[in-house]
Amino acid sequence: MTAPEEPRERFRTLPEPVRPEDAVETVDAEPARSVETEGDERARFLREAGG
């Protein structure tokens, strides 16, 4: 077991940088939402109202 070190000692050195090959790229899984026009909003409202 290693000897206990002073808590502030862990801040004396920087952590190892992340290498580009270790990084993970993410992408959005859902398609972009389209902005509703007034006509679309009215049609949706009428569909949900049942008419």
KAPEKA-V860119 format. One record per backbone hydrogen bond with DSSP energy under -0.5 kcal/mol. CO is the residue of the C=O (numbers start at 1). NH is the residue of the N-H. Records with the same first field share a line. If there is no record, write none. Layout:
BEGIN
CO: NH + NH
END
This chain:
BEGIN
6: 9 + 10
7: 10
8: 11
9: 12
19: 22 + 23
20: 23
37: 41
38: 42
39: 43
40: 44
41: 45
42: 46
43: 47
44: 48
45: 49
46: 50 + 51
47: 50
END
